[in-house]
Amino acid sequence: MDIVALDSDNNFTPGDLDVSGYFAAVKAYQKIYVADGRPYSAVIGDSGYHKIDMTSTILIGSASGSFTVGETLTQATSGAGGTFIETIGAGATAKHLVYRTDTKEFDTTHLVTGASSLKTVTPTGGVFAPPHWLNWVLAEGTFPDGGSNVMCLFEGRIWMNSMWNPNQWLATRQGNPLDTDTLQNDVKTAISSQTSLAGLVGDALIALIPFKDSYLLFGCAGSFWMLRGGSTGGGNISNISYETGIFSPDSSCWDNEGNLYVIGMDGFYKFPNGIATTGSPIENISLKHTPNLFNLLKLNRKTDRVAMGFDPQTNIIEVAISIQDGSWSVAFSYDITNDSIIPDTFASGNIPTSFLYVNSPQGGISGLLVGCQDGYVKKFDKDTKQDDGEVIDSETLFGPITISQLIKANVKIKEIHIILAEDADGLEWELYQANSNELLVSGIKGGTLTPTYSGTFSAGGRQASIIEKIAGESIAILLKNSTIDTSWAVESIKIKFTIAGKVRE
């Protein structure tokens, strides 16, 4: 897979895209439509609306008239041909976009003719291959007041918010992103929250989240709304939660079962796939596993960033929360299969700011791409035993182990038997005991509790039993690795323990 940066050859100038805040990018009709929160301007460097054309050839020159969208353009001398898409600009610098349907290339010296309009152009200003960075110029209608920074593709329309009217939305004509005129009178006409019978949302719009073409979720500052039944022909927008909102346009992702995962100001939520049809309740996953996490995070929409991504190869949701300058971050993985939250830490510069899963025809290329704080795009690779040259510290705590049959009972570990994966490189183990579960876990996490016993496993497979005797109210074994270019995995762990009498007062 090749990643190519847009530059002056593609008509892109640094500063054309404002990345000081959130911006939206939507793939549609072999193009990428971009809105960065600024109003539209005819000057490409000042405009908040752009597009990246991935397929069209541009012919620059003065035409004898207007070509018809969809007509065939042919250059008789070269034999080149294609389908006319649109014209941007006028006069000698006008850009005529053509989707080539022939392997022959246009030249700059001969006439190009439209089959139905019979209009002509000689591309003396040049012939340029894609991709192209262009202004998003509407043929009909206007863009929302103040610009947009939230968009999605749903039912063949590009939906967008309004920066100056936070609870309003606009959707382009079905099948035509260049038409936002809501005053036409057919079922494909562009629609808005002011003209559609579907209704409004009662809160500041932060995210637009479509599920295929089945329904559209409006994620708001403190609520969620849903469009069911289509945008025209009887569809309606209704509230599904007044308690749960969404943090940012990027703080959600879908798994491969149709469940939606969302970071809100106060939690990590799961919207089950039956929410549109059966009214299945929203689940607060973080409240179940880490009830105090979001109270400690104290998220701030002005300074913080949330990135989320689903990796179908591992069935894991990756979440990275950071302050925008990268000076602070928190990350965790949610293991869907085991319903568990696993804390994570990234080295400086490697803090994720975005995730994108690439499903390539080449299996070795497919995977979850990570846009990082240092400006590079990276990838999780289970076969790599280091993190961009840094050691990968990993640990798993088994415990606390307690006895519940007696009040204030001690537990005694008699034997621990571990089988590692055959290709494991080994790891360290540590046995701990404390007078309570809280003291045990906080002492291990904070590094204030000294292990009673410790040792190492040098290779994978079946290990010699740990038979060091240890007793206490609460006991745990910590498995960890902090050696670069090594990895480990546990196939099974069996712990034999017994009651060791009551705790002495």
Secondary structure in CASP SS format (residue, H / E / C, confidence):
PFRMAT SS
TARGET T0000
AUTHOR 0000-0000-0000
METHOD secondary structure of the structure
MODEL  1
M C 1.00
D C 1.00
I C 1.00
V C 1.00
A C 1.00
L C 1.00
D C 1.00
S H 1.00
D H 1.00
N H 1.00
N C 1.00
F C 1.00
T C 1.00
P C 1.00
G C 1.00
D C 1.00
L C 1.00
D C 1.00
V C 1.00
S C 1.00
G C 1.00
Y C 1.00
F C 1.00
A E 1.00
A E 1.00
V E 1.00
K E 1.00
A E 1.00
Y C 1.00
Q C 1.00
K E 1.00
I E 1.00
Y E 1.00
V E 1.00
A E 1.00
D C 1.00
G C 1.00
R C 1.00
P C 1.00
Y C 1.00
S C 1.00
A C 1.00
V C 1.00
I C 1.00
G C 1.00
D C 1.00
S C 1.00
G C 1.00
Y E 1.00
H E 1.00
K E 1.00
I E 1.00
D E 1.00
M C 1.00
T C 1.00
S C 1.00
T E 1.00
I E 1.00
L E 1.00
I E 1.00
G C 1.00
S C 1.00
A E 1.00
S C 1.00
G C 1.00
S C 1.00
F C 1.00
T C 1.00
V C 1.00
G C 1.00
E C 1.00
T E 1.00
L E 1.00
T E 1.00
Q E 1.00
A C 1.00
T C 1.00
S C 1.00
G C 1.00
A E 1.00
G E 1.00
G E 1.00
T E 1.00
F E 1.00
I E 1.00
E E 1.00
T E 1.00
I E 1.00
G C 1.00
A C 1.00
G H 1.00
A H 1.00
T H 1.00
A C 1.00
K E 1.00
H E 1.00
L E 1.00
V E 1.00
Y E 1.00
R E 1.00
T C 1.00
D C 1.00
T C 1.00
K C 1.00
E C 1.00
F C 1.00
D C 1.00
T C 1.00
T C 1.00
H C 1.00
L C 1.00
V E 1.00
T E 1.00
G E 1.00
A C 1.00
S C 1.00
S C 1.00
L C 1.00
K C 1.00
T E 1.00
V E 1.00
T C 1.00
P C 1.00
T C 1.00
G C 1.00
G E 1.00
V E 1.00
F E 1.00
A C 1.00
P C 1.00
P C 1.00
H E 1.00
W E 1.00
L E 1.00
N E 1.00
W C 1.00
V C 1.00
L C 1.00
A C 1.00
E E 1.00
G C 1.00
T C 1.00
F C 1.00
P C 1.00
D C 1.00
G C 1.00
G C 1.00
S C 1.00
N C 1.00
V C 1.00
M E 1.00
C E 1.00
L E 1.00
F E 1.00
E C 1.00
G C 1.00
R E 1.00
I E 1.00
W E 1.00
M E 1.00
N E 1.00
S C 1.00
M C 1.00
W C 1.00
N C 1.00
P C 1.00
N C 1.00
Q C 1.00
W E 1.00
L E 1.00
A E 1.00
T C 1.00
R E 1.00
Q C 1.00
G C 1.00
N E 1.00
P C 1.00
L C 1.00
D E 1.00
T C 1.00
D C 1.00
T C 1.00
L C 1.00
Q C 1.00
N C 1.00
D C 1.00
V C 1.00
K C 1.00
T C 1.00
A C 1.00
I E 1.00
S E 1.00
S C 1.00
Q C 1.00
T C 1.00
S C 1.00
L C 1.00
A C 1.00
G C 1.00
L C 1.00
V C 1.00
G C 1.00
D C 1.00
A C 1.00
L E 1.00
I E 1.00
A E 1.00
L E 1.00
I E 1.00
P E 1.00
F E 1.00
K C 1.00
D C 1.00
S C 1.00
Y E 1.00
L E 1.00
L E 1.00
F E 1.00
G E 1.00
C E 1.00
A C 1.00
G C 1.00
S C 1.00
F E 1.00
W E 1.00
M E 1.00
L E 1.00
R E 1.00
G C 1.00
G C 1.00
S C 1.00
T C 1.00
G C 1.00
G C 1.00
G C 1.00
N E 1.00
I E 1.00
S E 1.00
N E 1.00
I E 1.00
S E 1.00
Y C 1.00
E C 1.00
T C 1.00
G C 1.00
I C 1.00
F C 1.00
S C 1.00
P C 1.00
D C 1.00
S C 1.00
S E 1.00
C E 1.00
W E 1.00
D C 1.00
N C 1.00
E C 1.00
G C 1.00
N C 1.00
L E 1.00
Y E 1.00
V E 1.00
I E 1.00
G E 1.00
M C 1.00
D C 1.00
G E 1.00
F E 1.00
Y E 1.00
K E 1.00
F E 1.00
P C 1.00
N C 1.00
G C 1.00
I C 1.00
A C 1.00
T C 1.00
T C 1.00
G C 1.00
S C 1.00
P C 1.00
I C 1.00
E E 1.00
N E 1.00
I H 1.00
S H 1.00
L H 1.00
K H 1.00
H H 1.00
T C 1.00
P C 1.00
N C 1.00
L H 1.00
F H 1.00
N H 1.00
L H 1.00
L H 1.00
K C 1.00
L C 1.00
N C 1.00
R C 1.00
K C 1.00
T C 1.00
D E 1.00
R E 1.00
V E 1.00
A E 1.00
M E 1.00
G E 1.00
F E 1.00
D E 1.00
P C 1.00
Q C 1.00
T C 1.00
N C 1.00
I E 1.00
I E 1.00
E E 1.00
V E 1.00
A E 1.00
I E 1.00
S E 1.00
I E 1.00
Q C 1.00
D C 1.00
G C 1.00
S C 1.00
W C 1.00
S E 1.00
V E 1.00
A E 1.00
F E 1.00
S E 1.00
Y E 1.00
D E 1.00
I C 1.00
T C 1.00
N C 1.00
D C 1.00
S E 1.00
I E 1.00
I E 1.00
P E 1.00
D E 1.00
T C 1.00
F C 1.00
A C 1.00
S C 1.00
G C 1.00
N C 1.00
I C 1.00
P E 1.00
T E 1.00
S E 1.00
F E 1.00
L E 1.00
Y E 1.00
V E 1.00
N C 1.00
S C 1.00
P C 1.00
Q C 1.00
G C 1.00
G C 1.00
I C 1.00
S C 1.00
G E 1.00
L E 1.00
L E 1.00
V E 1.00
G E 1.00
C E 1.00
Q C 1.00
D C 1.00
G C 1.00
Y C 1.00
V E 1.00
K E 1.00
K E 1.00
F C 1.00
D C 1.00
K C 1.00
D C 1.00
T C 1.00
K C 1.00
Q C 1.00
D E 1.00
D C 1.00
G C 1.00
E E 1.00
V C 1.00
I C 1.00
D C 1.00
S E 1.00
E E 1.00
T E 1.00
L E 1.00
F E 1.00
G E 1.00
P E 1.00
I E 1.00
T C 1.00
I C 1.00
S C 1.00
Q C 1.00
L C 1.00
I C 1.00
K C 1.00
A E 1.00
N E 1.00
V E 1.00
K E 1.00
I E 1.00
K E 1.00
E E 1.00
I E 1.00
H E 1.00
I E 1.00
I E 1.00
L E 1.00
A C 1.00
E C 1.00
D C 1.00
A C 1.00
D C 1.00
G C 1.00
L E 1.00
E E 1.00
W E 1.00
E E 1.00
L E 1.00
Y E 1.00
Q E 1.00
A E 1.00
N C 1.00
S C 1.00
N H 1.00
E H 1.00
L H 1.00
L H 1.00
V H 1.00
S H 1.00
G H 1.00
I H 1.00
K H 1.00
G H 1.00
G C 1.00
T C 1.00
L C 1.00
T C 1.00
P C 1.00
T C 1.00
Y E 1.00
S E 1.00
G E 1.00
T E 1.00
F E 1.00
S C 1.00
A C 1.00
G C 1.00
G E 1.00
R E 1.00
Q C 1.00
A C 1.00
S C 1.00
I E 1.00
I C 1.00
E C 1.00
K C 1.00
I E 1.00
A E 1.00
G E 1.00
E C 1.00
S E 1.00
I E 1.00
A E 1.00
I E 1.00
L E 1.00
L E 1.00
K E 1.00
N E 1.00
S C 1.00
T C 1.00
I C 1.00
D C 1.00
T C 1.00
S C 1.00
W C 1.00
A C 1.00
V E 1.00
E E 1.00
S E 1.00
I E 1.00
K E 1.00
I E 1.00
K E 1.00
F E 1.00
T E 1.00
I E 1.00
A E 1.00
G E 1.00
K E 1.00
V C 1.00
R C 1.00
E C 1.00
END
